[in-house]
């Protein structure tokens, strides 16, 4: 198991996020409308992947960074987020976005990404290095959630969509 990369500055973080964002957008630019909206064997189209990324960047900002109640940020009843079970949460997010148009999804993800970059730009790097939760015995910094919902998540879904592009 390899150790997780941690940026040493805000500029390094923003650069890494932008790099993965651009790589994601380059994959999307190679697809036509049919490819963007055709589900893969798992039932998700590239459009669904983009809507998913947008939802999780919103959760990152509202829940992890602003510390608002998770169910309010996601717009669900409190029991849905009680255990942070992705097998419960992700299907809800998927269904919520399934019927949206490609244009709606693209406009939304670009808007959310810009809002997140602005939020990170205006946030001191030291704040990102503070524990996400004061009672976390591991004292994991907020930065881990930022990376998880940006660079790592973008790369994961880009790789999924690249496979879709090659089929």
C-alpha positions as CSV (number, residue, x, y, z in Angstrom):
1,X,0.0,0.0,0.0
2,X,1.4,3.4,-1.0
3,X,1.2,6.4,1.2
4,X,-1.2,9.2,0.2
5,X,0.3,12.2,-1.5
6,X,-0.2,15.4,0.5
7,X,0.4,18.8,-1.1
8,X,2.8,21.1,0.8
9,X,1.0,24.4,-0.1
10,X,-2.3,25.7,-1.3
11,X,-0.8,26.5,-4.7
12,X,0.4,22.9,-5.0
13,X,-3.1,21.7,-4.0
14,X,-4.9,24.0,-6.5
15,X,-2.5,23.0,-9.2
16,X,-3.1,19.3,-8.6
17,X,-6.9,19.8,-8.6
18,X,-6.8,21.9,-11.8
19,X,-4.6,19.2,-13.4
20,X,-7.1,16.5,-12.7
21,X,-10.0,18.7,-13.7
22,X,-8.4,19.5,-17.1
23,X,-7.7,15.8,-17.6
24,X,-11.3,15.0,-16.9
25,X,-12.6,17.7,-19.2
26,X,-10.3,16.5,-22.0
27,X,-11.9,13.1,-21.8
28,X,-15.4,14.6,-21.9
29,X,-14.4,16.8,-24.9
30,X,-13.5,13.6,-26.9
31,X,-17.0,12.2,-26.5
32,X,-20.1,12.8,-28.6
33,X,-23.6,13.2,-27.2
34,X,-24.4,9.6,-27.6
35,X,-21.2,8.5,-25.8
36,X,-21.9,11.0,-23.0
37,X,-25.3,9.6,-22.3
38,X,-24.9,5.9,-23.0
39,X,-24.6,3.8,-19.8
40,X,-21.7,1.4,-19.3
41,X,-22.1,-2.1,-18.0
42,X,-22.6,-0.7,-14.5
43,X,-25.5,1.4,-15.6
44,X,-23.7,4.8,-15.4
45,X,-23.1,7.1,-18.4
46,X,-20.3,9.7,-18.4
47,X,-23.1,12.3,-17.7
48,X,-24.0,10.3,-14.6
49,X,-20.3,10.3,-13.5
50,X,-20.2,14.1,-13.9
51,X,-23.4,14.6,-11.9
52,X,-21.9,12.4,-9.2
53,X,-18.7,14.4,-9.1
54,X,-20.7,17.6,-8.8
55,X,-22.8,16.2,-5.9
56,X,-19.7,15.2,-4.0
57,X,-18.0,18.5,-4.5
58,X,-21.2,20.1,-3.1
59,X,-21.0,17.7,-0.1
60,X,-17.3,18.6,0.4
61,X,-18.1,22.3,0.6
62,X,-21.3,22.1,2.6
63,X,-20.6,19.2,5.0
64,X,-16.9,18.9,5.3
65,X,-15.8,22.5,4.9
66,X,-18.8,24.5,6.2
67,X,-19.7,21.8,8.7
68,X,-23.5,21.9,7.9
69,X,-25.5,18.8,8.7
70,X,-24.9,16.2,6.0
71,X,-28.5,15.4,5.4
72,X,-29.3,19.1,4.9
73,X,-26.4,19.4,2.4
74,X,-27.5,16.3,0.5
75,X,-31.2,17.1,0.8
76,X,-32.3,13.8,2.4
77,X,-33.7,12.6,5.7
78,X,-31.2,12.3,8.5
79,X,-31.3,8.5,8.5
80,X,-29.9,8.4,5.0
81,X,-26.5,9.9,6.1
82,X,-26.4,8.4,9.5
83,X,-23.9,5.7,8.6
84,X,-22.3,7.4,5.5
85,X,-23.1,4.2,3.6
86,X,-22.2,4.9,-0.1
87,X,-24.4,2.0,-1.1
88,X,-27.3,4.1,0.2
89,X,-26.2,7.6,-0.7
90,X,-24.8,7.1,-4.2
91,X,-28.0,5.5,-5.6
92,X,-30.0,8.4,-4.3
93,X,-27.7,10.9,-6.0
94,X,-27.8,8.8,-9.1
95,X,-31.6,8.8,-9.3
96,X,-31.8,12.5,-8.5
97,X,-29.6,13.4,-11.6
98,X,-30.6,10.6,-14.0
99,X,-33.1,12.6,-16.1
100,X,-31.1,15.8,-16.2
101,X,-29.8,16.9,-19.6
102,X,-26.1,16.8,-20.5
103,X,-26.2,20.6,-20.7
104,X,-27.6,20.9,-17.2
105,X,-25.1,18.5,-15.8
106,X,-22.1,20.3,-17.5
107,X,-23.3,23.7,-16.5
108,X,-23.7,22.5,-12.9
109,X,-20.4,20.7,-12.6
110,X,-18.6,23.8,-14.0
111,X,-20.4,26.1,-11.6
112,X,-19.7,23.8,-8.6
113,X,-16.1,23.4,-9.5
114,X,-15.6,27.2,-9.8
115,X,-17.3,27.7,-6.4
116,X,-15.0,25.1,-4.9
117,X,-11.8,26.6,-6.4
118,X,-12.9,30.0,-5.1
119,X,-13.6,28.6,-1.6
120,X,-10.2,26.8,-1.5
121,X,-8.4,29.9,-2.8
122,X,-9.9,32.0,0.0
123,X,-9.2,29.4,2.7
124,X,-5.9,29.5,4.6
125,X,-3.8,26.3,3.9
126,X,-3.4,25.9,7.7
127,X,-7.2,25.5,8.0
128,X,-7.0,22.6,5.5
129,X,-4.4,21.0,7.7
130,X,-6.6,21.0,10.8
131,X,-8.4,17.9,11.8
132,X,-11.8,17.5,10.0
133,X,-13.4,16.6,13.3
134,X,-12.1,17.7,16.6
135,X,-12.8,14.3,18.1
136,X,-11.1,12.3,15.4
137,X,-8.5,10.1,17.2
138,X,-6.4,10.0,14.0
139,X,-6.5,13.8,13.7
140,X,-7.0,13.5,9.9
141,X,-6.8,16.9,8.2
142,X,-9.7,18.3,6.2
143,X,-7.3,18.2,3.3
144,X,-7.8,14.5,3.0
145,X,-11.5,15.0,2.2
146,X,-10.6,17.8,-0.2
147,X,-8.3,15.4,-2.1
148,X,-10.8,12.6,-1.9
149,X,-13.5,14.6,-3.5
150,X,-11.4,16.4,-6.1
151,X,-8.1,15.0,-7.5
152,X,-8.7,11.4,-6.4
153,X,-12.4,11.4,-7.3
154,X,-11.8,13.1,-10.7
155,X,-9.1,10.6,-11.6
156,X,-11.2,7.6,-10.6
157,X,-14.2,8.7,-12.7
158,X,-12.0,9.9,-15.6
159,X,-10.5,6.4,-15.8
160,X,-14.0,4.9,-15.8
161,X,-15.0,7.3,-18.6
162,X,-11.8,6.6,-20.6
163,X,-12.8,2.9,-20.6
164,X,-16.2,4.0,-21.9
165,X,-14.6,6.1,-24.6
166,X,-12.6,3.1,-25.8
167,X,-15.7,0.9,-26.2
